[in-house]
Amino acid sequence: MIISSIINKKVGLLSGILIGALIVAATSQICQNRKCSKQTVKAADNSYDDQD
């Protein structure tokens, strides 16, 4: 019984750490995608203005 409770606590801790790491990775990926999309739009706008 003691061993199973220890294993359950460790599994809960590891799953919490894993979920937290996935959330952080997803958030950083979303932020990078937003920065890239804003830069490409700016670059496209600048090139369009230069043609006029």
C-alpha positions in Angstrom: 0.0 0.0 0.0 2.8 2.4 0.8 4.6 1.7 -2.4 1.5 2.3 -4.5 0.7 5.6 -2.8 4.3 6.8 -3.5 4.1 5.7 -7.1 0.7 7.5 -7.5 2.2 10.7 -6.1 5.2 10.5 -8.4 3.0 9.9 -11.4 0.9 12.9 -10.5 3.9 15.1 -10.0 5.5 14.0 -13.3 2.2 14.4 -15.3 1.8 17.9 -13.8 5.4 18.8 -14.8 4.8 17.4 -18.3 1.5 19.3 -18.8 3.2 22.5 -17.5 6.1 22.1 -19.9 3.7 21.5 -22.8 1.8 24.6 -22.0 4.9 26.7 -21.9 6.2 25.3 -25.2 2.8 25.9 -26.9 2.7 29.5 -25.5 6.1 30.3 -26.8 5.4 28.7 -30.2 2.2 30.8 -30.5 4.2 34.0 -29.6 6.8 33.2 -32.2 4.2 32.6 -34.9 2.5 35.9 -34.1 5.9 37.7 -34.3 6.7 36.1 -37.6 3.3 36.8 -39.1 3.6 40.5 -38.1 7.1 40.8 -39.6 6.0 39.2 -42.9 3.0 41.6 -43.1 5.3 44.5 -42.4 7.7 43.3 -45.1 4.9 42.9 -47.5 3.6 46.4 -46.7 7.0 48.0 -47.1 7.6 46.3 -50.5 4.1 47.4 -51.7 4.8 51.0 -50.6 8.2 51.0 -52.4 6.5 50.1 -55.7 4.3 53.2 -55.7 
